[in-house]
């Protein structure tokens, strides 16, 4: 498994907006929002929401000393659509496991 994380955007000067970053996990290039530092806390969305649904929670947890992360799940832009086209619960669980390891 390749794990690589790169920041493509940074928070604004006040630190009130999460950074949009990318990481390779479970064979998919995932986009995610990140704010803060400390122990990792993951926010997972479902249809019809996306990672931006958690922007207020990211700030609250970052202020409390956590590294708050909300990934855009497989198939939700700007995350890749997987080449295999698999979107079942097992693949989603493996995605989460790989994201935690990569982050």
Secondary structure by P-SEA (a helix, b strand, c coil): cbbbbbbcccccccccbbbbbccccccccccccccccccbbbbbbccccccccaaaaaaaaaaaccbbbbccccccccccccccccccaaaaaaaaaaaaaac
